[in-house]
Amino acid sequence: MANEYTIKLEKRENFGKKAMRQIRKEDKIPGIYYSHASKESIPFMLETGELYSAVKSEAHLFNIKVGGKSRTVIFKDIQYHPVTDDILHIDLYGVRMDEAIDFKIPIQLEGIAIGVSEQGGNLSQMVMELDINCLPSDIPDFVSLDVSNLELGSSLHVSDIIIPDKVQCVTGDDVTVASVTHGIKETEVETAEELDEDDILFDEESDEASEEESEEKSE
């Protein structure tokens, strides 16, 4: 049974880039509510602390009151600042408890791979989340994958994950989730450390451009 958490928010009347910046200066986060059944989206804002508390709750379903009605929602999309990781904007999607929805849940690796403990390899996880479809009340907190018997040069795939009852896996069975490979050579590490100042400055400029794009999108 998925946990639920109540979020307090207020309807938003102001729009545009300046309005978004002012909202954030007031330590609030702008957002949009919508659902497959709604004719139009509803803009809102909420206290930053309120949202971070909701995220930390690890709940999948959230209760809100917007547009004069109580609704059950999921986090559909969260936009983060590319440098500070501060939340810039959030989309909430209204769901019905009797209709299946698509959702992403974390994949947790369990155990210590033989390829690491006995064969000197490195464990890599290529896929962090699993796409599923189920009723909102049946959303699991996560799925686990036992890597204990994973040897050097071998991989585990989505087909190796035990999917809970009442849950349909949408991600393809042949998608590689984890593998054990040879360790990184010392020369490769040295190459990575030889990035000059121009490379760092270029990355910072790219981050600034990404920030502007994020703010425009959040309008």
C-alpha positions as CSV (number, residue, x, y, z in Angstrom):
1,M,0.0,0.0,0.0
2,A,1.5,3.3,-1.1
3,N,2.0,5.9,1.6
4,E,0.3,9.3,1.3
5,Y,1.5,12.7,2.4
6,T,-0.5,16.0,2.6
7,I,0.9,19.0,0.9
8,K,-0.3,22.6,1.6
9,L,-0.2,24.9,-1.4
10,E,-1.9,28.0,-2.8
11,K,-3.2,29.0,-6.2
12,R,-0.8,31.2,-8.2
13,E,-2.0,34.3,-10.1
14,N,1.3,35.8,-11.3
15,F,3.1,34.5,-14.4
16,G,6.3,35.3,-16.4
17,K,10.0,35.2,-15.6
18,K,9.9,38.1,-13.2
19,A,7.0,36.6,-11.2
20,M,8.9,33.3,-11.0
21,R,12.0,35.0,-9.6
22,Q,9.9,36.9,-7.1
23,I,8.2,33.7,-5.9
24,R,11.6,32.1,-5.4
25,K,12.9,35.1,-3.5
26,E,10.0,34.6,-1.1
27,D,11.3,31.1,-0.5
28,K,8.4,29.5,-2.5
29,I,8.4,27.2,-5.5
30,P,6.1,27.6,-8.5
31,G,4.3,24.6,-10.0
32,I,1.5,23.4,-12.2
33,Y,-1.2,20.8,-11.5
34,Y,-2.9,18.9,-14.3
35,S,-4.4,15.5,-15.1
36,H,-5.8,13.5,-18.0
37,A,-9.3,14.5,-17.0
38,S,-8.7,18.2,-16.5
39,K,-9.5,20.7,-19.2
40,E,-6.8,23.1,-18.1
41,S,-3.8,23.2,-15.8
42,I,-3.9,25.0,-12.5
43,P,-0.8,27.0,-11.5
44,F,0.2,27.0,-7.8
45,M,3.0,27.8,-5.4
46,L,4.1,26.3,-2.1
47,E,6.7,26.9,0.6
48,T,10.1,25.5,-0.1
49,G,10.2,23.7,3.2
50,E,6.9,22.1,2.6
51,L,8.1,20.6,-0.7
52,Y,11.4,19.3,0.8
53,S,9.5,17.7,3.7
54,A,7.2,16.0,1.1
55,V,10.2,14.7,-0.8
56,K,11.9,13.4,2.4
57,S,8.7,11.6,3.3
58,E,9.4,9.1,0.5
59,A,5.7,8.9,-0.2
60,H,4.5,8.2,-3.7
61,L,1.0,9.7,-3.4
62,F,0.2,13.2,-2.1
63,N,-3.0,14.8,-1.0
64,I,-3.5,18.5,-2.1
65,K,-6.3,21.0,-2.3
66,V,-6.3,23.1,-5.4
67,G,-9.1,24.8,-7.3
68,G,-11.4,24.3,-4.4
69,K,-11.1,20.5,-4.6
70,S,-9.1,17.8,-2.7
71,R,-7.0,15.7,-5.1
72,T,-4.6,12.8,-5.1
73,V,-1.4,13.5,-7.1
74,I,2.0,12.2,-7.9
75,F,5.2,14.1,-8.7
76,K,5.3,14.1,-12.4
77,D,8.3,16.3,-13.0
78,I,10.7,18.3,-10.8
79,Q,13.1,20.8,-12.3
80,Y,16.4,21.4,-10.4
81,H,19.0,24.1,-10.7
82,P,21.9,22.6,-12.7
83,V,24.5,23.9,-10.2
84,T,22.9,24.2,-6.7
85,D,20.3,21.4,-7.1
86,D,17.7,23.7,-5.7
87,I,14.1,22.9,-6.9
88,L,13.0,25.5,-9.5
89,H,9.6,24.1,-10.6
90,I,7.3,21.1,-10.0
91,D,4.5,19.4,-11.9
92,L,1.8,17.6,-10.0
93,Y,-0.3,15.0,-11.9
94,G,-3.8,14.1,-10.6
95,V,-4.6,10.4,-10.4
96,R,-7.6,8.2,-9.8
97,M,-7.2,5.4,-7.3
98,D,-9.0,3.0,-9.6
99,E,-7.0,3.6,-12.7
100,A,-3.5,2.2,-13.4
101,I,-0.7,4.8,-14.0
102,D,2.9,4.7,-15.3
103,F,5.5,5.3,-12.6
104,K,9.2,5.1,-11.9
105,I,10.5,3.3,-8.9
106,P,14.2,2.9,-7.7
107,I,16.2,-0.2,-8.3
108,Q,18.2,-1.2,-5.2
109,L,21.2,-3.6,-5.6
110,E,21.6,-6.1,-2.8
111,G,24.7,-8.1,-1.8
112,I,28.4,-8.0,-2.8
113,A,29.2,-9.3,-6.2
114,I,31.7,-12.1,-6.5
115,G,33.3,-10.2,-9.3
116,V,34.1,-7.4,-6.9
117,S,35.0,-9.3,-3.7
118,E,37.0,-12.1,-5.3
119,Q,37.9,-11.1,-8.8
120,G,38.9,-7.4,-8.4
121,G,36.3,-5.9,-10.7
122,N,34.1,-2.8,-10.3
123,L,30.3,-3.0,-10.0
124,S,28.4,-0.6,-12.2
125,Q,24.7,0.2,-12.1
126,M,23.5,1.4,-15.5
127,V,19.8,1.8,-14.7
128,M,18.6,3.4,-11.5
129,E,14.9,3.3,-12.0
130,L,12.3,0.9,-13.3
131,D,9.3,1.9,-15.4
132,I,6.1,0.2,-14.1
133,N,2.3,0.4,-14.5
134,C,-0.1,-0.3,-11.7
135,L,-2.8,1.2,-9.5
136,P,-1.6,4.1,-7.4
137,S,-2.2,2.1,-4.2
138,D,0.0,-0.8,-5.4
139,I,3.1,1.3,-6.2
140,P,6.1,-0.3,-4.4
141,D,8.8,1.7,-2.6
142,F,11.4,0.0,-4.8
143,V,12.5,-3.2,-6.4
144,S,15.7,-5.1,-5.5
145,L,18.2,-7.0,-7.5
146,D,20.6,-9.5,-5.9
147,V,24.1,-9.1,-7.3
148,S,25.8,-11.6,-5.0
149,N,26.5,-14.2,-7.8
150,L,27.5,-11.6,-10.4
151,E,31.0,-12.5,-11.8
152,L,33.6,-10.4,-13.6
153,G,32.5,-9.7,-17.2
154,S,28.9,-10.6,-16.4
155,S,25.7,-8.6,-16.4
156,L,22.2,-8.7,-14.9
157,H,19.1,-7.5,-16.7
158,V,15.6,-6.3,-16.0
159,S,14.4,-9.9,-16.5
160,D,16.4,-10.8,-13.4
161,I,14.3,-8.5,-11.1
162,I,11.4,-10.1,-9.2
163,I,8.4,-7.9,-10.0
164,P,5.8,-7.5,-7.2
165,D,2.3,-8.9,-7.8
166,K,-0.2,-6.4,-9.3
167,V,2.7,-4.6,-10.9
168,Q,3.5,-4.6,-14.7
169,C,7.0,-3.9,-15.7
170,V,7.2,-1.5,-18.7
171,T,11.0,-1.4,-19.1
172,G,12.3,-4.0,-21.5
173,D,13.5,-7.3,-20.1
174,D,16.8,-7.2,-22.0
175,V,17.8,-3.8,-20.5
176,T,21.1,-4.2,-18.6
177,V,20.8,-3.0,-15.0
178,A,24.2,-3.9,-13.5
179,S,27.5,-5.4,-14.5
180,V,31.0,-6.1,-13.2
181,T,33.9,-4.8,-15.3
182,H,37.7,-4.5,-14.9
183,G,39.0,-1.7,-12.7
184,I,40.0,1.6,-14.2
185,K,43.7,1.8,-15.1
186,E,45.9,4.4,-13.4
187,T,46.6,6.1,-16.7
188,E,42.9,6.6,-17.3
189,V,42.6,8.3,-13.9
190,E,45.5,10.6,-14.6
191,T,44.0,11.6,-17.9
192,A,40.7,12.6,-16.2
193,E,42.7,14.7,-13.7
194,E,44.4,16.7,-16.5
195,L,41.4,18.8,-17.4
196,D,42.6,22.4,-17.8
197,E,41.0,25.6,-16.6
198,D,39.4,26.3,-20.0
199,D,37.4,23.0,-19.7
200,I,36.1,24.0,-16.2
201,L,35.2,27.5,-17.4
202,F,33.3,26.0,-20.4
203,D,31.3,23.8,-18.1
204,E,30.4,26.8,-15.9
205,E,29.1,28.7,-18.9
206,S,27.1,25.7,-20.0
207,D,25.5,25.6,-16.5
208,E,24.5,29.2,-16.7
209,A,22.9,28.6,-20.1
210,S,21.0,25.6,-18.6
211,E,19.7,27.8,-15.8
212,E,18.2,30.3,-18.2
213,E,16.6,27.5,-20.2
214,S,15.1,26.0,-17.0
215,E,13.6,29.3,-15.9
216,E,12.0,29.9,-19.3
217,K,10.6,26.4,-19.3
218,S,9.1,26.9,-15.8
219,E,7.0,29.8,-17.1
